[in-house]
């Protein structure tokens, strides 16, 4: 019976997420919604819900407005917008908060249905609350890593364009035409900012905020210094290309040499959790005492703290900055 309830709950949740995403998050008229977002029409944002007659207002817009007014401060909204831009996700801050609340309730309910114990409800809620943050950081790391992989080729294209007699903005256009994602999107954004009147220095600094890469920062600093004191920018960028490629080579060697240590950290962190979960599914009464007895709860807490400390120490040992 419990298996049927779990299956029904999972199917209902999947249908709900699909329906929510299709109806509210991505309407059919994508072009119009994106234009309205970038144009930031203030008049439509200030119109109150009571004054709107005969218009269909989506539930998502109502909830977004309430979240933006009651939960998101200006500083938090800007910080969350920057993180979402770094991850390259087509989301607004209020949509991210809404998904976080939905996952908090959903994962907490799933844990309660599987375990049949109210103790696991807050555990699942915490996991559901942290999952969007983990996914956001994961997408940020992947995007920065992919950007760094193509950065040397991007600088090579800029150097070739400069030596062919192009200006720096023209060299950036060449990069935008030839590069792959995410370099293409970021350079396109820089070019648009420059076309709208922003200076090269400010546009490059905004690029670094969206893409916090040490190699990119090295290139930007070289360009800014060259614009102030003069010199041959192509020669300076050539040296930066050599530095970036040497650093990438060393980082790959370190990743290979520390793979065993990092795997040990993952085993230490996940093995007790997986083993305890399997034992609970096989014989709930055997391990159930740990969650009903004060001494058992203290032992579980001590084990969790010890596992976290061990994982952090191993991660610190295997993390070598180049």
C-alpha positions in Angstrom: 0.0 0.0 0.0 2.8 2.4 0.9 4.5 1.7 -2.5 1.3 2.7 -4.3 1.0 5.9 -2.3 4.7 6.8 -3.1 4.2 6.0 -6.8 1.0 8.1 -6.9 2.7 11.0 -5.1 5.7 10.9 -7.5 3.4 10.8 -10.6 1.3 13.7 -9.2 4.4 15.8 -8.4 5.9 15.2 -11.9 2.6 16.2 -13.6 2.4 19.3 -11.4 5.9 20.4 -12.2 5.3 19.8 -15.9 2.0 21.7 -15.9 3.5 24.5 -13.8 6.5 24.9 -16.1 4.4 24.8 -19.4 1.7 27.1 -18.3 3.4 29.7 -16.1 7.1 29.7 -16.5 7.5 29.4 -20.3 4.4 30.7 -22.2 4.2 30.1 -25.9 4.9 33.7 -26.8 8.6 33.6 -25.6 9.7 36.6 -27.7 7.1 38.9 -26.2 7.8 37.9 -22.7 11.5 38.3 -23.1 11.0 41.8 -24.7 8.8 42.9 -21.8 11.4 41.6 -19.3 14.3 43.5 -20.9 12.3 46.7 -21.6 11.2 46.7 -17.9 8.0 48.5 -18.5 7.4 50.3 -15.1 3.8 51.1 -15.8 2.7 47.5 -15.9 4.6 46.7 -12.7 2.9 49.5 -10.8 -0.7 48.6 -11.8 -2.5 47.1 -8.8 -4.4 43.9 -9.0 -7.6 45.7 -7.9 -7.6 48.1 -10.9 -7.3 45.4 -13.5 -10.7 44.5 -15.0 -11.3 41.8 -17.6 -7.6 40.8 -17.8 -6.3 37.4 -17.1 -3.6 37.5 -14.5 -1.5 34.4 -14.1 -1.0 32.9 -10.7 2.8 33.1 -11.2 2.8 36.8 -11.7 0.7 37.4 -8.5 3.1 35.2 -6.5 6.1 36.8 -8.0 4.9 40.2 -7.0 4.2 39.1 -3.5 7.6 37.4 -3.2 9.4 40.4 -4.5 7.6 42.8 -2.1 7.8 40.6 1.1 10.8 38.4 0.7 13.3 39.9 -1.7 15.1 43.1 -0.6 16.8 45.1 -3.2 20.3 43.9 -2.1 19.2 40.3 -2.0 17.4 40.6 -5.4 20.6 42.0 -7.1 22.8 39.4 -5.5 20.4 36.6 -6.6 20.2 38.0 -10.1 24.0 38.0 -10.4 24.2 34.4 -9.2 21.5 33.3 -11.7 23.3 35.2 -14.5 26.6 33.4 -13.6 24.8 30.1 -13.8 23.2 31.1 -17.2 19.7 30.1 -16.1 16.6 31.7 -17.7 15.0 32.5 -14.3 14.0 35.5 -12.3 14.9 35.8 -8.6 11.2 35.4 -7.6 10.8 32.3 -9.7 13.9 30.8 -8.1 12.5 31.5 -4.6 9.2 30.0 -5.6 10.9 26.8 -6.9 12.8 26.6 -3.6 9.6 26.7 -1.6 8.0 24.1 -3.8 11.0 21.7 -3.5 11.1 22.2 0.3 7.5 21.0 0.7 7.8 18.3 -2.0 11.0 16.6 -0.7 9.9 16.9 2.9 6.6 15.1 1.9 8.5 12.4 -0.1 10.8 11.7 2.9 7.8 11.4 5.2 5.9 9.0 2.9 9.0 6.8 2.4 10.1 6.7 6.1 6.7 7.0 7.8 8.3 9.1 10.5 7.7 12.8 11.2 11.4 13.1 12.1 12.4 12.8 8.5 10.0 15.6 7.4 12.3 18.4 8.4 15.3 16.5 7.1 13.7 16.3 3.6 12.6 19.9 3.8 16.2 21.0 4.5 17.4 18.9 1.6 14.7 20.4 -0.7 15.6 23.9 0.4 19.3 23.4 -0.3 18.9 21.6 -3.6 18.3 24.8 -5.7 21.4 26.4 -4.1 23.5 23.3 -4.9 22.2 23.2 -8.4 22.9 26.9 -8.9 26.5 26.5 -7.6 26.9 23.4 -9.8 25.8 25.3 -12.9 28.1 28.3 -12.0 31.1 26.0 -11.7 30.3 24.2 -15.0 29.8 27.4 -16.8 33.0 29.0 -15.5 34.9 25.8 -16.3 33.6 25.7 -19.8 34.4 29.4 -20.2 38.0 28.8 -19.1 38.4 25.9 -21.5 37.7 28.3 -24.5 39.4 31.4 -23.0 42.8 30.7 -24.6 41.2 30.3 -28.0 39.2 33.4 -27.5 42.3 35.4 -26.7 44.1 33.9 -29.7 41.2 35.1 -31.9 41.6 38.6 -30.4 45.3 38.7 -31.0 44.9 37.6 -34.6 42.3 40.3 -35.2 44.5 43.0 -33.6 47.5 42.0 -35.7 45.2 42.1 -38.8 44.5 45.8 -38.1 41.1 45.5 -36.3 40.2 47.6 -33.3 39.5 45.9 -30.0 35.6 46.1 -30.4 36.0 44.6 -33.9 38.1 41.8 -32.4 35.3 41.1 -29.9 32.8 40.9 -32.7 35.1 38.3 -34.4 35.1 36.3 -31.1 31.3 36.5 -30.9 30.9 35.2 -34.4 33.3 32.2 -34.0 33.2 31.2 -30.3 30.9 28.7 -28.7 28.7 29.0 -25.7 29.1 30.5 -23.1 31.8 32.7 -24.5 29.5 33.7 -27.4 26.7 34.9 -25.2 29.0 36.8 -22.8 30.9 38.6 -25.5 27.6 39.5 -27.3 26.4 41.0 -24.0 29.6 43.0 -23.7 29.3 44.3 -27.3 25.6 45.3 -26.7 26.6 47.2 -23.5 29.3 49.1 -25.5 26.8 49.9 -28.2 24.4 51.3 -25.6 27.1 53.7 -24.4 29.0 51.9 -21.7 32.8 52.2 -21.7 35.0 49.2 -22.5 36.4 49.2 -18.9 33.0 49.0 -17.3 31.8 46.4 -19.8 34.8 44.2 -19.1 34.4 44.6 -15.3 30.7 43.5 -15.6 31.9 40.5 -17.7 34.2 39.5 -14.8 31.3 39.8 -12.3 29.2 37.5 -14.4 32.1 35.1 -15.1 34.4 35.1 -12.0 37.5 33.5 -13.7 41.0 34.3 -12.6 42.3 33.8 -16.1 39.7 36.3 -17.4 40.6 38.7 -14.7 44.3 38.5 -15.8 43.3 39.3 -19.4 41.0 42.2 -18.3 43.7 43.8 -16.1 46.2 43.6 -19.0 43.8 45.3 -21.3 43.0 48.1 -18.8 46.7 48.7 -18.1 47.5 48.8 -21.8 44.7 51.4 -22.4 46.2 53.6 -19.7 49.9 53.3 -20.4 50.0 52.1 -24.0 52.0 49.3 -25.5 51.6 46.4 -27.8 48.4 44.6 -26.6 48.8 41.6 -28.9 52.3 40.8 -27.4 50.9 41.1 -23.9 48.0 38.8 -24.7 50.3 36.3 -26.2 52.1 36.0 -22.9 48.8 35.6 -21.1 47.8 32.8 -23.5 51.0 30.9 -22.5 50.3 31.5 -18.8 46.7 30.2 -19.1 47.7 27.1 -21.0 50.5 26.3 -18.6 48.2 26.8 -15.6 45.5 24.6 -17.2 48.1 21.8 -17.8 49.2 21.9 -14.2 45.6 21.9 -12.9 44.8 18.8 -15.0 47.8 17.0 -13.6 46.8 17.9 -10.0 43.3 16.7 -10.7 44.6 13.4 -11.8 47.0 13.0 -8.8 44.3 13.9 -6.2 41.5 11.8 -7.7 42.0 9.0 -5.2 41.9 11.3 -2.2 38.8 13.1 -3.4 37.1 9.7 -4.0 38.0 8.7 -0.4 36.2 11.9 0.8 33.1 11.1 -1.1 33.1 7.5 0.3 33.5 8.8 3.9 30.6 11.2 3.4 28.1 9.0 1.6 28.8 5.4 2.8 27.3 5.8 6.3 24.2 7.6 4.9 23.6 5.0 2.1 24.3 2.0 4.5 21.9 3.4 7.2 19.2 4.0 4.6 19.4 0.5 3.2 19.4 -1.0 6.7 16.3 1.0 7.5 14.5 -0.3 4.4 15.5 -3.9 5.0 15.0 -4.0 8.8 13.4 -0.9 10.2 13.3 -2.3 13.7 17.0 -3.0 13.8 18.2 0.5 13.2 15.0 2.3 14.3 16.3 2.6 17.9 18.8 5.1 16.8 16.0 7.6 16.0 13.8 6.9 19.0 16.4 6.7 21.8 18.2 9.9 23.1 21.5 8.0 23.1 20.9 6.8 19.5 20.1 10.4 18.4 23.3 11.6 20.0 25.3 8.9 18.2 23.7 9.8 14.9 24.5 13.5 15.5 28.1 12.6 16.4 28.5 10.4 13.3 27.1 13.2 11.0 29.4 15.8 12.5 32.4 13.4 12.3 31.6 12.6 8.7 31.3 16.3 7.7 34.6 17.1 9.4 36.4 14.3 7.7 35.0 15.3 4.3 36.0 18.9 4.8 39.5 18.0 5.9 40.0 15.6 2.9 38.7 18.3 0.6 41.1 20.9 2.0 44.0 18.5 1.6 43.2 17.6 -2.0 42.5 21.2 -3.1 45.7 22.7 -4.4 45.5 26.2 -5.9 47.6 26.9 -9.0 
